[in-house]
């Protein structure tokens, strides 16, 4: 069980928080969990989640990892960006309502500029998805997000 509520680890709010909790957090990886419940933002009519939502679940797991690191260091949770994914594979088209899903994100690369790569796996009953996520968490996120004035052309 997580030391912190999931809402305190993610820079998301309300219905955009798809995970239920962090099960385990270590120096280089995290494991999260969610139970697929009908009525969410991305649920289909039968209550299931389309498999492509697995990428967002993996990305939120990486964000939870970063949030755990921040909380442990006593600093605010920072905004990060999913830059892309490579080789997303899933053996099902959807995650049925009532399924309990476990997501593991393993850090394989992280540099001082905020770039990171995570190997991710999502598992549930008869379900396996995997992908490599490229992420970016700029050291000074507020200055990174500020719009730069356009230079006048001569």
C-alpha positions as CSV (number, residue, x, y, z in Angstrom):
1,X,0.0,0.0,0.0
2,X,1.2,3.5,-0.8
3,X,2.4,5.9,1.8
4,X,0.4,8.7,0.0
5,X,-3.0,8.9,-1.6
6,X,-2.8,8.6,-5.4
7,X,-4.3,12.1,-5.8
8,X,-1.3,13.6,-4.0
9,X,1.1,11.9,-6.4
10,X,-0.3,12.8,-9.8
11,X,-0.6,16.2,-11.4
12,X,-4.1,15.2,-12.5
13,X,-7.5,16.0,-11.0
14,X,-10.9,14.4,-10.7
15,X,-11.9,11.8,-13.3
16,X,-8.5,12.1,-15.1
17,X,-7.0,10.1,-12.2
18,X,-7.4,6.5,-13.5
19,X,-5.2,4.6,-11.0
20,X,-6.5,3.5,-7.6
21,X,-3.2,3.2,-5.7
22,X,0.6,2.7,-5.7
23,X,1.3,-0.9,-4.5
24,X,5.0,-0.6,-4.3
25,X,7.7,2.0,-4.9
26,X,11.4,1.5,-5.2
27,X,14.4,3.5,-6.5
28,X,14.0,2.4,-10.1
29,X,10.4,1.2,-10.4
30,X,6.8,1.4,-9.3
31,X,3.8,-0.9,-9.3
32,X,0.3,0.5,-9.4
33,X,-3.2,-0.9,-9.4
34,X,-6.7,-0.1,-10.6
35,X,-10.0,-1.9,-10.8
36,X,-11.9,-1.3,-14.0
37,X,-15.2,0.3,-13.0
38,X,-17.9,1.4,-15.4
39,X,-18.8,5.1,-15.7
40,X,-15.3,6.5,-16.2
41,X,-14.2,9.0,-18.8
42,X,-12.9,6.4,-21.2
43,X,-15.2,3.5,-20.5
44,X,-17.2,1.9,-23.3
45,X,-20.9,1.1,-23.0
46,X,-20.2,-2.3,-21.5
47,X,-18.0,-0.7,-18.8
48,X,-14.8,-1.9,-20.3
49,X,-11.8,0.2,-21.1
50,X,-10.3,0.2,-24.6
51,X,-6.8,-1.3,-24.7
52,X,-5.3,2.0,-25.9
53,X,-6.1,3.4,-22.5
54,X,-3.2,1.2,-21.3
55,X,-0.8,3.8,-22.5
56,X,-2.3,6.4,-20.2
57,X,-2.3,3.9,-17.4
58,X,1.4,3.3,-17.9
59,X,2.0,7.1,-18.2
60,X,0.1,7.7,-14.9
61,X,2.2,5.0,-13.3
62,X,5.4,6.8,-14.4
63,X,3.8,10.0,-13.0
64,X,3.1,8.2,-9.7
65,X,6.7,7.1,-9.6
66,X,7.9,10.7,-10.0
67,X,5.3,11.8,-7.4
68,X,6.6,9.2,-4.9
69,X,10.1,10.5,-5.6
70,X,9.0,14.1,-5.0
71,X,7.1,13.3,-1.8
72,X,10.0,11.3,-0.5
73,X,12.3,14.3,-1.2
74,X,9.9,16.7,0.4
75,X,9.4,18.7,-2.8
76,X,6.2,19.5,-4.7
77,X,4.9,17.0,-7.4
78,X,6.0,18.4,-10.8
79,X,4.3,18.2,-14.2
80,X,5.7,15.9,-16.7
81,X,5.1,15.0,-20.3
82,X,4.6,11.8,-22.2
83,X,6.7,12.3,-25.4
84,X,5.8,9.0,-27.0
85,X,5.7,5.3,-26.8
86,X,7.4,2.5,-28.7
87,X,6.1,-0.8,-29.5
88,X,2.8,-0.8,-27.5
89,X,1.5,-4.3,-27.6
90,X,-1.6,-5.7,-26.0
91,X,-3.1,-9.2,-26.3
92,X,-6.7,-7.9,-25.8
93,X,-8.9,-5.2,-27.4
94,X,-10.3,-4.0,-24.1
95,X,-10.0,-4.4,-20.3
96,X,-13.3,-5.8,-19.0
97,X,-15.3,-4.1,-16.2
98,X,-14.3,-5.7,-12.9
99,X,-10.8,-6.5,-14.0
100,X,-8.0,-5.7,-11.6
101,X,-5.0,-4.4,-13.5
102,X,-1.4,-4.1,-12.2
103,X,1.0,-1.8,-14.0
104,X,4.7,-1.9,-13.5
105,X,7.0,0.8,-14.7
106,X,10.8,0.2,-14.6
107,X,13.1,3.2,-15.2
108,X,15.8,2.3,-17.7
109,X,17.1,5.7,-18.4
110,X,16.9,9.2,-16.8
111,X,19.2,12.1,-17.4
112,X,19.7,15.4,-15.5
113,X,17.7,17.3,-18.2
114,X,14.5,15.5,-17.3
115,X,14.4,13.0,-20.1
116,X,13.5,9.4,-19.1
117,X,12.6,6.0,-20.5
118,X,10.5,3.5,-18.8
119,X,9.7,-0.1,-19.6
120,X,6.1,-0.8,-18.7
121,X,3.9,-3.8,-18.3
122,X,0.2,-4.0,-17.6
123,X,-1.2,-7.3,-16.4
124,X,-4.6,-8.6,-15.4
125,X,-6.7,-11.8,-15.8
126,X,-5.7,-13.0,-19.3
127,X,-4.3,-9.5,-20.1
128,X,-0.8,-8.5,-20.9
129,X,0.3,-5.2,-22.4
130,X,3.7,-3.7,-22.7
131,X,5.4,-0.6,-24.0
132,X,8.5,1.6,-23.7
133,X,7.5,5.2,-22.7
134,X,9.6,8.3,-23.4
135,X,8.9,11.0,-20.8
136,X,10.1,14.5,-20.0
137,X,10.0,16.4,-16.7
138,X,11.8,19.7,-17.2
139,X,13.8,20.9,-14.2
140,X,12.1,24.3,-14.3
141,X,8.6,23.3,-15.5
142,X,7.0,26.8,-14.9
143,X,9.6,28.6,-17.0
144,X,9.4,25.8,-19.6
145,X,5.6,26.4,-20.0
146,X,5.8,30.2,-20.2
147,X,5.3,31.4,-23.7
148,X,8.3,33.2,-25.2
149,X,7.6,36.5,-26.9
150,X,8.0,36.3,-30.7
151,X,11.1,38.1,-32.0
152,X,10.4,41.0,-34.4
153,X,11.5,40.3,-37.9
154,X,13.6,43.0,-39.6
